[in-house]
Amino acid sequence: MTAINDTQFRSAVFLLTGIAGHEDIHIWLSIPFCLVYAISIVGNSVILFIIKTDSSLHEPMYIFLSMLALTDLGLLIATMPTILGIFLFNSREISLHACLAQLFFIHSLSKIESSVLLLMAIDRFVAISNPLKYTSILTLPRIAIMGLVCVLRGVAVMVPLPILLKQFQYCQSNVLSHSYCLHQDIMKLACSDITVNSIYGLCVKVFTVGLDSFLIFVSYVMILKTVLSIASRTESLKALNTCVSHLCAVLLFYTSDIGLTLLHRFGDSSSHLLQILLGYIYFLIPPLINPIVYSVKSKHLRGRIIKAFVKRGSVHC
């Protein structure tokens, strides 16, 4: 009997949730979701293609931007099957193993994106404080090592979570709060002791997202200090203008991330809709906005994108 129950718990099936109470308009809501995914995938792919094919963009700033675009694409691919499955086909069921796999990729990529945003802050600090040695400090081998460390950290801290969740027994409600699997969401459905998961999840959040956001703040304090020491007002504004795109990306990512974490830990049933909406903002808006903001703010990148499309258009004509 114990073996049968154990098999039942291990083969648990969860039910994903779209926007509760609005199931009748899910098919209509699928239209903006499809548009967001399409625009985001195309936008980030264009950024990657232009940076890869244009040797003049093989600079630290654009290499870090390509890392951000890759991470955003990864997050889109990780969430797209279940989100569109619910809104297009009302496909709510997901097995425990599929849920744990999605959870692992979503959380790992989120931590990697946090690390990449920190690297981009360091890039801006080096570029503004020591412009003459910028490319000699941030060489390609060093950037490659930094990127590898980001990936390894993101993967390493997330490996224990699905392993721990797989050991739990799920004998409570199997309805998840979101259209995708999150650690804090699945953890609440277990009827086992979740103390270890709760403490570990909090420690991971503090020592990844918390530490990264603090170091980004310190970087910008140092950037501001450097900029204020520049005598020319025009040069100061020009230096700060190079940080606008990164600041937008940081605010979008960390505001929604921290807000979603707080709602999961301290929110009640009245904040459920806000929790769902903030989740969609967290996973869908940064990959949509980042390519647009960087293309608009970076004159060099914008020029290369326009040139590439104009050239292709003239060839077809």
TORLUM-539542 format. One record per atom (N, C-alpha, C): residue in three letters; x, y, z. Coordinates in steps of 0.2 Angstrom, whole numbers, padded with zeros to 4 digits, always signed. Each point is the difference from the previous one (the first is absolute). Layout:
! residues N
alaXYZ
...
END
This chain:
! residues 317
met+0004-0006+0000
met-0004+0006+0000
met+0004+0006+0000
thr+0006+0000+0004
thr+0004+0006+0000
thr+0004+0001-0007
ala+0001-0005-0003
ala+0003+0000-0007
ala-0004+0003-0004
ile-0007-0001+0000
ile-0005+0002-0004
ile-0001+0008+0001
asn+0000+0002+0006
asn-0001+0007+0002
asn+0006+0004-0002
asp+0006-0003+0001
asp+0006+0003-0002
asp+0000+0002-0008
thr-0002-0005-0004
thr+0000+0000-0007
thr-0005+0006-0002
gln-0006+0000+0004
gln-0005+0005-0002
gln+0003+0007+0002
phe+0004+0001+0005
phe+0002+0007+0002
phe+0006+0002-0006
arg+0004-0005-0002
arg+0005+0001-0005
arg-0003+0002-0006
ser-0006-0003-0002
ser-0002+0001-0007
ser-0006+0006+0001
ala+0001+0004+0004
ala-0005+0005+0001
ala-0001+0004-0006
val-0006+0003-0001
val-0002+0004-0006
val-0003+0006+0003
phe+0003+0006-0002
phe-0002+0007+0002
phe-0004+0003-0005
leu-0005+0004+0002
leu-0004+0004-0004
leu+0002+0008+0000
leu+0003+0002-0006
leu+0002+0007-0001
leu-0006+0004+0000
thr+0001+0007+0002
thr-0006+0005+0000
thr+0002+0005-0005
gly-0005+0002-0004
gly+0001+0006-0004
gly-0002+0007+0004
ile-0005+0003-0002
ile-0003+0006+0005
ile-0006-0003+0002
ala+0000-0002+0007
ala-0006-0003+0003
ala-0006+0005+0000
gly-0006-0003-0002
gly-0006+0004-0001
gly-0001+0003-0006
his+0005-0001-0005
his-0001+0003-0007
his+0002-0005-0005
glu-0002-0006+0002
glu+0002-0006-0005
glu-0004+0001-0006
asp-0006+0003+0000
asp-0004+0001-0006
asp+0003+0004-0005
ile+0005+0004+0002
ile+0003+0005-0005
ile+0007-0002-0001
his+0002-0006+0002
his+0007-0002-0001
his+0002+0000-0008
ile-0004-0002-0004
ile+0002+0000-0007
ile+0001+0007-0003
trp-0004+0005+0003
trp+0002+0007-0002
trp+0006+0002+0003
leu+0001-0002+0006
leu+0007+0002+0003
leu+0006-0003-0003
ser-0001-0005-0003
ser+0005-0003-0004
ser+0003+0004-0005
ile-0004+0005-0003
ile+0003+0004-0005
ile+0005+0004+0002
pro-0001+0004+0005
pro+0006+0004+0003
pro+0006-0004+0002
phe-0001-0006+0003
phe+0005-0004+0002
phe+0004-0002-0006
cys-0003-0002-0005
cys+0003-0002-0006
cys+0004+0005-0003
leu-0003+0006+0000
leu+0004+0006-0003
leu+0006+0002+0004
val+0000-0001+0007
val+0005+0002+0004
val+0006-0005-0001
tyr-0002-0007-0001
tyr+0005-0005-0001
tyr+0003+0001-0007
ala-0004+0002-0005
ala+0003+0001-0007
ala+0005+0005+0000
ile-0002+0006+0003
ile+0004+0006-0001
ile+0006-0001+0005
ser-0001-0003+0005
ser+0006-0001+0005
ser+0005-0005-0004
ile-0002-0005-0003
ile+0005-0005-0003
ile+0003+0003-0006
val-0004+0004-0004
val+0003+0003-0006
val+0005+0006+0003
gly-0002+0004+0005
gly+0004+0005+0002
gly+0007-0002+0003
asn+0000-0005+0004
asn+0006-0003+0003
asn+0004-0003-0005
ser-0003-0004-0005
ser+0004-0003-0005
ser+0003+0005-0005
val-0003+0005-0002
val+0003+0005-0004
val+0006+0003+0004
ile-0001+0002+0006
ile+0006+0002+0004
ile+0006-0005+0000
leu-0001-0006+0001
leu+0005-0005-0001
leu+0003-0001-0007
phe-0004+0001-0005
phe+0002-0001-0007
phe+0005+0006-0002
ile-0003+0006+0002
ile+0004+0006-0002
ile+0007+0000+0004
ile+0000-0002+0006
ile+0006+0000+0004
ile+0005-0005-0002
lys-0003-0006-0002
lys+0005-0005-0002
lys+0003+0001-0007
thr-0004+0003-0005
thr+0002+0001-0007
thr+0004+0007-0001
asp-0001+0004+0005
asp+0004+0007-0001
asp+0006+0000+0005
ser+0006+0000-0003
ser+0006+0000+0004
ser+0001+0006+0004
ser-0003+0006-0003
ser+0001+0006+0004
ser-0004+0000+0007
leu-0005-0005+0001
leu-0003+0000+0006
leu+0003-0006+0005
his+0005-0002-0002
his+0004-0005+0004
his+0003+0003+0006
glu-0003+0004+0004
glu+0002+0004+0005
glu-0003-0002+0007
pro+0003+0001+0005
pro-0002-0003+0007
pro-0008+0002+0001
met-0002+0006-0001
met-0007+0002+0001
met-0005-0004-0004
tyr+0002-0001-0007
tyr-0005-0004-0004
tyr+0001-0008+0001
ile+0005-0002+0003
ile+0001-0007+0001
ile-0004-0002+0006
phe+0000+0005+0005
phe-0004-0001+0006
phe-0008+0001-0002
leu-0001+0004-0005
leu-0007+0001-0002
leu-0002-0007-0003
ser+0004-0003-0004
ser-0002-0006-0003
ser-0001-0006+0005
met+0004+0000+0006
met-0002-0004+0005
met-0007+0001+0003
leu-0001+0006+0001
leu-0007+0002+0002
leu-0005-0003-0004
ala+0001+0001-0007
ala-0005-0002-0005
ala-0001-0007+0000
leu+0006-0004+0001
leu-0001-0007+0000
leu-0004-0003+0006
thr+0002+0003+0006
thr-0004-0001+0006
thr-0007+0001-0001
asp-0002+0006-0003
asp-0007+0001-0001
asp-0003-0005-0004
leu+0003-0002-0005
leu-0003-0005-0005
leu-0001-0006+0004
gly+0005-0002+0004
gly-0001-0006+0004
gly-0006+0000+0004
leu-0001+0006+0004
leu-0006+0000+0004
leu-0007+0000-0004
leu+0001+0003-0006
leu-0006+0000-0004
leu-0002-0008-0002
ile+0005-0003-0002
ile-0001-0007-0002
ile-0002-0005+0005
ala+0003+0002+0006
ala-0002-0004+0006
ala-0007+0001+0002
thr-0003+0006+0000
thr-0007+0001+0002
thr-0005+0000-0006
met+0002+0000-0006
met-0005+0000-0006
met-0004-0006+0000
pro+0002-0006+0000
pro-0004-0006-0001
pro-0006+0000+0005
thr+0001+0001+0006
thr-0006+0000+0005
thr-0004+0006+0000
ile+0002+0006-0001
ile-0004+0006+0000
ile-0004+0000-0006
leu+0003-0002-0006
leu-0005+0000-0006
leu-0004-0006+0000
gly+0002-0005+0003
gly-0004-0006+0000
gly-0006+0001+0004
ile+0000+0004+0005
ile-0006+0001+0004
ile-0005+0005-0004
phe+0003+0005-0002
phe-0004+0006-0003
phe-0003-0002-0007
leu+0004-0005-0004
leu-0002-0002-0006
leu-0004-0006+0000
phe+0002-0005+0004
phe-0003-0007+0000
phe-0003-0002+0006
asn+0000+0004+0005
asn-0002-0001+0007
asn+0003-0007+0003
ser+0007-0001-0002
ser+0004-0005+0002
ser+0003+0001+0007
arg-0003-0002+0005
arg+0002+0002+0007
arg+0004-0005+0003
glu+0000-0007-0002
glu+0003-0005+0004
glu+0008+0000-0002
ile+0004-0001+0006
ile+0007-0001-0001
ile+0003-0005+0005
ser+0004-0004-0002
ser+0002-0006+0004
ser+0005+0003+0005
leu+0002-0003+0005
leu+0005+0002+0005
leu+0006+0001-0003
his+0003-0005-0004
his+0006+0001-0003
his+0001+0005-0005
ala-0005+0001-0004
ala+0000+0006-0005
ala+0000+0007+0004
cys-0004+0000+0005
cys-0001+0006+0005
cys+0007+0001+0003
leu+0004-0005+0002
leu+0006+0001+0003
leu+0005+0003-0005
ala+0000-0003-0006
ala+0004+0002-0005
ala-0001+0007-0002
gln-0006+0002-0001
gln-0001+0007-0001
gln+0002+0005+0005
leu-0002-0002+0007
leu+0002+0004+0005
leu+0008+0001+0001
phe+0004-0005-0002
phe+0007+0000+0000
phe+0003+0005-0005
phe-0003+0000-0006
phe+0002+0004-0005
phe-0002+0008+0001
ile-0006+0000+0002
ile-0003+0007+0002
ile+0005+0004+0005
his+0001-0004+0006
his+0004+0003+0005
his+0007+0001-0001
ser+0003-0005-0004
ser+0007+0000-0002
ser+0001+0006-0004
leu-0004+0001-0005
leu+0000+0006-0005
leu-0001+0006+0003
ser-0004+0001+0005
ser-0002+0006+0004
ser+0007+0002+0004
lys+0003-0005+0003
lys+0006+0002+0004
lys+0006+0002-0005
ile+0000-0004-0006
ile+0005+0002-0005
ile-0001+0007-0002
glu-0006+0002-0002
glu-0002+0007-0002
glu+0002+0005+0005
ser-0001-0001+0007
ser+0002+0004+0005
ser+0007+0001+0000
ser+0004-0005-0001
ser+0008+0000-0001
ser+0002+0004-0006
val-0004-0001-0005
val+0002+0004-0006
val-0001+0008+0001
leu-0006+0001+0003
leu-0001+0007+0001
leu+0005+0003+0005
leu+0003-0004+0004
leu+0006+0003+0005
leu+0006+0001-0005
leu+0001-0005-0004
leu+0006+0001-0005
leu-0001+0006-0004
met-0006+0002-0002
met-0001+0006-0004
met+0001+0006+0004
ala-0001+0000+0006
ala+0001+0005+0005
ala+0007+0002+0000
ile+0004-0006+0001
ile+0007+0000+0001
ile+0003+0003-0007
asp-0002-0002-0005
asp+0002+0002-0007
asp-0001+0008+0000
arg-0006+0002+0002
arg-0001+0008-0001
arg+0005+0003+0005
phe+0001-0002+0006
phe+0005+0003+0005
phe+0007+0000-0003
val+0002-0005-0003
val+0007+0000-0003
val+0000+0005-0006
ala-0005+0000-0004
ala+0000+0004-0006
ala+0000+0007+0002
ile-0003+0002+0005
ile-0001+0007+0002
ile+0006+0002+0004
ser+0002-0004+0005
ser+0006+0002+0004
ser+0007-0001-0003
asn+0000-0004-0005
asn+0007-0002-0003
asn-0001-0001-0007
pro-0002+0005-0004
pro-0002-0001-0007
pro+0006-0002-0004
leu+0006+0002+0001
leu+0006-0001-0004
leu+0002-0007+0001
lys-0001-0004+0005
lys+0002-0006+0002
lys-0006-0005-0001
tyr-0006+0002-0002
tyr-0006-0004+0000
tyr+0001-0006-0004
thr+0002+0000-0006
thr+0000-0007-0003
thr+0006-0004+0002
ser+0005+0003+0003
ser+0006-0004+0003
ser-0002-0003+0006
ile-0004+0003+0004
ile-0003-0003+0006
ile-0005-0006-0001
leu-0005+0002-0004
leu-0005-0005-0002
leu+0002-0003-0007
thr+0004-0005+0001
thr+0002-0004-0006
thr-0004-0005-0001
leu+0000-0003-0007
leu-0005-0006-0001
leu+0001-0006+0004
pro+0006-0002+0002
pro+0001-0005+0005
pro-0003+0001+0006
arg+0001+0006+0003
arg-0003+0002+0006
arg-0008+0000+0000
ile-0002+0002-0005
ile-0008+0001-0001
ile-0002-0008+0000
ala+0003-0004-0004
ala-0002-0007-0001
ala+0000-0003+0007
ile+0005+0001+0004
ile+0001-0003+0007
ile-0006+0003+0004
met-0001+0006+0000
met-0006+0003+0004
met-0006-0003-0002
gly-0001-0001-0006
gly-0007-0003-0003
gly+0000-0007+0003
leu+0005-0004-0001
leu+0000-0007+0003
leu-0002+0000+0007
val+0003+0004+0004
val-0001+0000+0007
val-0007+0002+0002
cys-0003+0004-0004
cys-0007+0002+0000
cys-0005-0006-0001
val+0002-0004-0005
val-0004-0006-0002
val+0001-0005+0006
leu+0006-0001+0002
leu+0001-0005+0005
leu-0003+0001+0006
arg+0000+0007+0002
arg-0003+0001+0006
arg-0008+0000+0000
gly-0003+0002-0005
gly-0007-0001-0001
gly-0002-0007+0000
val+0004-0005-0003
val-0002-0007-0001
val+0001-0003+0007
ala+0006+0001+0003
ala+0002-0003+0006
ala-0005+0001+0006
val-0002+0007+0001
val-0004+0001+0006
val-0007-0003-0001
met-0002-0001-0006
met-0007-0003-0002
met+0000-0007+0000
val+0005-0004-0001
val+0000-0007+0000
val-0003-0003+0006
pro+0001+0002+0006
pro-0003-0004+0006
pro-0008+0001+0000
leu-0003+0005-0003
leu-0007+0002+0001
leu-0004-0006-0003
pro+0000-0002-0006
pro-0004-0005-0003
pro+0001-0007+0003
ile+0007-0001+0003
ile+0001-0006+0003
ile-0004+0000+0007
leu+0000+0005+0003
leu-0003+0000+0007
leu-0008+0000-0001
leu-0002+0003-0005
leu-0008+0000-0002
leu-0002-0007-0002
lys+0004-0004-0003
lys-0001-0006-0003
lys-0001-0005+0006
gln+0003+0001+0006
gln-0001-0004+0006
gln-0006+0001+0004
phe-0004+0006-0002
phe-0006+0001+0004
phe-0006-0004-0002
gln-0005+0000+0005
gln-0006-0004-0002
gln-0005+0006-0001
tyr-0004-0001-0006
tyr-0005+0006-0001
tyr-0007-0003+0000
cys-0002+0001+0006
cys-0007-0003+0002
cys-0005+0006+0001
gln+0002+0006-0001
gln-0005+0006+0000
gln-0002+0002-0007
ser-0003+0005+0000
ser-0003+0003-0007
ser+0006+0000-0005
asn-0002-0002-0006
asn+0006+0000-0005
asn-0001+0005-0005
val-0003+0006+0002
val-0001+0006-0004
val+0005+0005+0001
leu+0004+0001-0005
leu+0005+0005+0000
leu-0003+0007-0001
ser+0004+0005+0003
ser-0002+0007-0001
ser+0001+0004-0007
his+0005-0003-0003
his+0002+0003-0007
his-0001-0005-0006
ser+0002+0003-0005
ser+0000-0004-0007
ser+0006-0003-0001
tyr+0004-0001+0005
tyr+0007-0003-0001
tyr+0002-0002+0008
cys+0005-0004+0000
cys+0002-0003+0007
cys+0005+0005+0003
leu-0001+0001+0006
leu+0005+0004+0004
leu+0001-0004+0007
his+0006+0001+0003
his+0002-0004+0006
his-0005+0001+0005
gln-0001+0007+0002
gln-0004+0002+0006
gln-0007-0002-0001
asp-0002-0001-0006
asp-0007-0002-0002
asp-0001-0007+0002
ile+0004-0005-0003
ile+0000-0007+0001
ile+0001-0002+0007
met+0005+0004+0003
met+0002-0002+0007
met-0006+0001+0005
lys-0005+0004-0001
lys-0006+0001+0004
lys-0005-0005-0001
leu+0001-0004-0005
leu-0005-0006-0001
leu+0002-0006+0003
ala+0006+0000+0003
ala+0003-0007+0003
ala-0003+0000+0007
cys-0001-0007+0002
cys-0003-0001+0007
cys+0006-0003+0004
ser+0006+0001-0002
ser+0006-0001+0004
ser+0003+0006+0003
asp+0005-0001+0004
asp+0003+0006+0003
asp+0005+0004-0005
ile-0002+0006-0001
ile+0003+0004-0006
ile+0005+0005+0003
thr+0002-0001+0006
thr+0004+0005+0004
thr+0007+0001-0004
val+0003-0006-0002
val+0007+0000-0003
val-0001+0004-0007
asn-0005-0001-0004
asn-0001+0003-0006
asn-0002+0008+0001
ser-0003+0001+0005
ser-0002+0007+0001
ser+0006+0004+0002
ile+0004-0003+0004
ile+0007+0004+0002
ile+0004+0000-0005
tyr+0001-0005-0004
tyr+0005-0001-0006
tyr-0002+0005-0005
gly-0007+0000-0002
gly-0002+0005-0005
gly+0001+0007+0002
leu-0001+0002+0006
leu+0001+0007+0003
leu+0008+0001-0001
cys+0004-0004+0002
cys+0007+0001+0000
cys+0003+0001-0007
val-0003-0004-0005
val+0002+0001-0007
val-0002+0007-0002
lys-0006+0002+0002
lys-0003+0006-0003
lys+0005+0006+0003
val+0001-0001+0006
val+0004+0006+0004
val+0007+0000-0003
phe+0004-0006-0001
phe+0006+0000-0003
phe+0001+0000-0007
thr-0005+0000-0004
thr+0000+0001-0007
thr-0003+0007-0002
val-0006+0000+0000
val-0004+0006-0002
val+0001+0006+0005
gly+0000-0002+0006
gly+0002+0006+0005
gly+0007+0002+0000
leu+0004-0004-0001
leu+0007+0002+0000
leu+0002+0004-0007
asp-0003-0003-0005
asp+0001+0004-0007
asp-0003+0007+0000
ser-0006+0000+0003
ser-0003+0007+0000
ser+0004+0005+0004
phe+0002-0003+0006
phe+0004+0005+0004
phe+0007+0002-0003
leu+0003-0005-0004
leu+0006+0002-0003
leu-0001+0005-0006
ile-0006-0001-0004
ile-0002+0004-0005
ile-0001+0007+0003
phe-0003+0001+0006
phe-0001+0006+0003
phe+0007+0003+0002
val+0004-0004+0002
val+0007+0003+0002
val+0004+0002-0007
ser-0001-0003-0005
ser+0003+0002-0006
ser-0003+0006-0003
tyr-0006+0002+0001
tyr-0003+0006-0002
tyr+0002+0006+0005
val+0001-0002+0006
val+0002+0005+0004
val+0007+0003-0002
met+0004-0005-0002
met+0007+0001-0002
met+0000+0004-0007
ile-0005-0002-0004
ile+0000+0003-0007
ile-0002+0007+0001
leu-0005+0001+0005
leu-0003+0007+0001
leu+0006+0005+0003
lys+0004-0003+0004
lys+0006+0003+0003
lys+0005+0002-0005
thr+0001-0005-0005
thr+0005+0002-0005
thr-0003+0005-0005
val-0007+0000-0001
val-0003+0005-0005
val+0000+0007+0003
leu-0001+0000+0007
leu+0000+0007+0003
leu+0007+0003+0000
ser+0005-0004+0000
ser+0007+0003+0000
ser+0002+0002-0007
ile-0004-0001-0005
ile+0001+0003-0007
ile-0002+0007+0000
ala+0004+0004-0002
ala-0001+0007+0000
ala-0005+0002-0005
ser+0000-0003-0006
ser-0005+0002-0005
ser-0007-0003+0001
arg-0005+0004+0000
arg-0007-0002+0001
arg-0002-0004-0006
thr+0002+0002-0006
thr-0002-0004-0006
thr+0003-0007+0000
glu+0006-0001+0002
glu+0004-0006+0001
glu-0004-0004+0005
ser-0002+0003+0006
ser-0003-0004+0005
ser-0007-0003-0002
leu-0003+0004-0004
leu-0007-0002-0002
leu+0001-0006-0006
lys+0005+0001-0004
lys+0002-0005-0005
lys+0002-0007+0003
ala+0003+0001+0006
ala+0003-0006+0003
ala-0006-0004+0004
leu-0005+0004+0003
leu-0006-0003+0003
leu-0005-0003-0005
asn+0000+0003-0006
asn-0004-0002-0005
asn+0001-0007-0002
thr+0006-0002+0000
thr+0002-0007-0002
thr-0002-0005+0005
cys-0003+0002+0006
cys-0002-0004+0005
cys-0008-0001+0000
val-0003+0004-0004
val-0008+0000+0000
val-0003-0006-0001
ser+0003-0004-0006
ser-0003-0006-0002
ser+0001-0005+0006
his+0006+0000+0003
his+0001-0005+0005
his-0004+0001+0006
leu-0001+0006+0002
leu-0004+0002+0006
leu-0008-0002-0002
cys-0002+0000-0006
cys-0007-0002-0001
cys+0000-0007+0000
ala+0005-0004-0002
ala+0000-0007+0001
ala+0000-0003+0007
val+0004+0004+0004
val+0001-0002+0007
val-0007+0001+0004
leu-0003+0006-0001
leu-0006+0002+0003
leu-0006-0005-0002
leu+0000-0002-0006
leu-0005-0004-0003
leu+0001-0007+0004
phe+0006-0003+0000
phe+0001-0006+0002
phe-0001-0001+0008
tyr+0004+0005+0004
tyr+0000-0001+0007
tyr-0006+0002+0003
thr-0004+0005-0002
thr-0006+0002+0003
thr-0005-0005-0001
ser-0001-0004-0005
ser-0005-0005-0001
ser+0002-0006+0004
asp+0007-0002+0000
asp+0003-0006+0003
asp-0002+0001+0008
ile+0003+0005+0003
ile-0001+0001+0007
ile-0008+0001+0002
gly-0004+0003-0004
gly-0007+0000+0001
gly-0003-0006+0000
leu+0002-0005-0005
leu-0003-0006+0000
leu+0002-0005+0005
thr+0006+0001+0002
thr+0003-0004+0006
thr-0004+0002+0007
leu-0001+0006+0001
leu-0003+0003+0006
leu-0008-0003+0000
leu-0003+0001-0006
leu-0007-0002+0000
leu-0001-0008+0001
his+0005-0004-0002
his+0000-0007+0001
his+0001-0002+0007
arg+0004+0004+0003
arg+0002-0002+0007
arg-0005+0003+0005
phe-0002+0006-0001
phe-0005+0004+0005
phe-0007+0002-0003
gly-0001-0002-0006
gly-0007+0002-0003
gly-0005-0005+0003
asp-0006+0003-0001
asp-0006-0004+0002
asp-0004-0001-0006
ser-0006-0003+0001
ser-0005-0002-0006
ser-0002+0007-0004
ser+0000+0005+0004
ser-0002+0006-0003
ser+0005+0003-0005
ser+0006-0002+0000
ser+0005+0002-0004
ser+0002-0005-0006
his-0005-0005-0001
his+0002-0005-0005
his+0000+0003-0007
leu-0005+0004-0002
leu+0000+0003-0006
leu+0006+0004-0002
leu+0002+0004+0005
leu+0006+0004+0000
leu+0006-0004-0001
gln+0000-0006+0003
gln+0006-0005+0000
gln+0000-0002-0007
ile-0005-0002-0003
ile+0000-0003-0007
ile+0002+0005-0005
leu-0002+0006+0000
leu+0001+0006-0004
leu+0008+0002+0000
leu+0002+0000+0007
leu+0007+0001+0001
leu+0005-0005-0003
gly-0003-0006+0000
gly+0004-0006-0003
gly+0001+0001-0007
tyr-0006+0002-0004
tyr+0001+0001-0007
tyr+0004+0006-0001
ile+0000+0005+0004
ile+0004+0006-0002
ile+0008-0002+0001
tyr+0001-0004+0005
tyr+0007-0002+0002
tyr+0003-0005-0006
phe-0004-0004-0003
phe+0003-0005-0005
phe-0001+0003-0007
leu-0005+0004-0001
leu-0001+0002-0007
leu+0002+0007-0002
ile+0000+0005+0005
ile+0001+0007-0002
ile+0007+0001-0001
pro+0005-0002+0004
pro+0007+0001-0001
pro+0003-0002-0007
pro-0002-0006-0002
pro+0002-0003-0007
pro-0003+0004-0005
leu-0006+0003+0001
leu-0003+0005-0005
leu+0003+0006+0000
ile+0001+0004+0005
ile+0003+0006+0001
ile+0007+0001-0001
asn+0004-0004+0002
asn+0007+0000+0000
asn+0003+0002-0007
pro-0002-0004-0005
pro+0003+0001-0007
pro-0003+0007-0003
ile-0006+0002+0002
ile-0002+0006-0003
ile+0004+0006+0003
val+0001+0000+0007
val+0003+0005+0003
val+0007+0001-0002
tyr+0004-0006+0000
tyr+0007+0000-0003
tyr+0000+0002-0007
ser-0004-0002-0004
ser+0000+0002-0007
ser-0001+0008-0001
val-0005+0003+0004
val-0001+0007+0000
val+0005+0004+0003
lys+0003-0002+0006
lys+0005+0004+0003
lys+0007-0001-0003
ser+0002-0006-0003
ser+0006-0001-0003
ser+0000+0002-0007
lys+0003+0006-0002
lys+0000+0003-0007
lys+0004-0005-0004
his+0005-0003+0002
his+0005-0004-0004
his-0004-0007-0002
leu-0004-0003+0005
leu-0004-0006-0001
leu-0006+0002-0004
arg-0003+0005+0001
arg-0006+0002-0004
arg+0002+0001-0007
gly+0006+0003-0001
gly+0002+0001-0007
gly+0002-0006-0004
arg+0003-0005+0004
arg+0001-0006-0003
arg-0006-0004-0002
ile-0005+0000+0005
ile-0007-0003-0002
ile-0003+0002-0006
ile+0000+0007+0000
ile-0004+0003-0006
ile+0004-0001-0006
lys+0007+0000+0000
lys+0004-0001-0006
lys-0001-0008-0002
ala-0001-0004+0004
ala-0001-0007-0001
ala-0007-0001-0004
phe-0005+0003+0003
phe-0007-0001-0003
phe+0000+0004-0007
val+0003+0006+0000
val-0001+0003-0006
val+0004-0003-0006
lys+0006-0003+0002
lys+0004-0004-0005
lys-0004-0006-0002
arg-0003-0004+0004
arg-0004-0005-0002
arg-0006+0001-0004
gly-0003+0006+0002
gly-0006+0003-0004
gly+0002+0001-0007
ser+0006+0004-0001
ser+0002+0002-0007
ser+0002-0006-0004
val+0002-0006+0003
val+0002-0006-0003
val-0006-0003-0003
his-0005+0000+0004
his-0007-0003-0002
his-0003+0003-0006
cys+0001+0007+0001
cys-0003+0004-0006
cys+0003-0001-0006
END
